[in-house]
Amino acid sequence: MPNMSDTRRTFLKEVAALGGGALFSSSNLALAAGSPNWKNHIGLELYTVRNLTPKDYEGTVAKVAEIGYKEVEPVDYGGMAPKQYRAMLDKYGLTAPSTHAGATEG
């Protein structure tokens, strides 16, 4: 029967080796080499323009895209159905990888 400290030492060595391998995996090497192109992931929380969206939601989103943002984080959806909202984002070359949600009671 192996000594418990030898088993633990072997286990830690194997975990360290696996961790080192993961550090140099192809995806991490690509990240270190500058990929993905972060300028394509600059986003704006639409909460910051919340005073404009009730007046002209789509116009505000269009201006956000015109300024150069590629991603938005919506607070609401301007009364649009999900498919309509997605079509609007596509129209302006935007994505919404996240959404803003207020705190809930509970």
N, C-alpha and C positions, 0 to 999 in steps of 0.2 A: 504494500500500500504506500503511495507516495506521501511524502511529508507535506502537511497542509501549507506551510510557507513556500515550498517549492511549487506547489500547484498554483498558489496565488501569484507568485512571481512570474510563472510561465504565462498565466492568464493576462497579467498586466503588460508583459512584453508583447503578446499577440495583439492586445487592444491598441497599444502604442503603435505597432507596425501598421495595423489597419487604419488608424487615424492618420498616420503619415501618408499612407497611400491615398486616402480620401483627399488630403490637402493638395496633392498634386494630380488629382484626376483631371481629365480633359476639360470638364466644365469649369473647374476652378482655374485651370491654366488659361482658358479663353477669357474668363473674367479678369484675370491679372493682365492679360494682353490688351485689355481695353474693350472687350465685348461684354455685354451688349452696348450699343451706342446710346449712352445716357441722355443725349440731347433729344432723343425721340421719346423720352419718358418724363419730360418736364410737365408737371400738372398743376392745376389750380383747383382749390376747393371752391366750389360755386357759392359756398357760404360767404366768402369774402365779397361777393357781388350781389348779396341777397336783397339789397335795396333796389337793384335794377331788374332782377328777374320777374317780379310781379308785373312790371310795366311792359316788358317785351322779352319773354324768356328766350325764344329762339334767336332774336336779334342779339341778346347778350352773349349767348353761346357762340354765335357767329363771330362776334367781335373778339371773344376769347381765342378762338381759333385763328383769326386774322392776326392777332398779336404774336402768335407763334406757339401757343400751348398745344400739346399733343394729347393730353389726358385731362379729364375733369373728374371731380368727385362731387356728385350731385347731393343736394340736401333734400330736394323734392324733384318731381318730374314734370313740373309745369302743367299738370293736368293731363299729360299724355299717357297713352297706354304703352306698355313696354316695347311693342313693335314700332310704334311711332317714335318713341324716344331713341331707340336704336337706329332707326332710319335717319333721324336728325343728326345723331352723332356721326354716322357714316357720311352724310352729306358734307359735313365740315371736317372730315378726316380726324375725328376724335375717338378716343376710347374712354371708358369709365371702369377702370380696374377695381375701384372700391366705391363705397357710398358712405355718406355721412349720416349717422343716426344719433338722435338725441338720447339722453338718459331716460330710462323708463323707471317708473315706480314699481316697487315690488319687494 
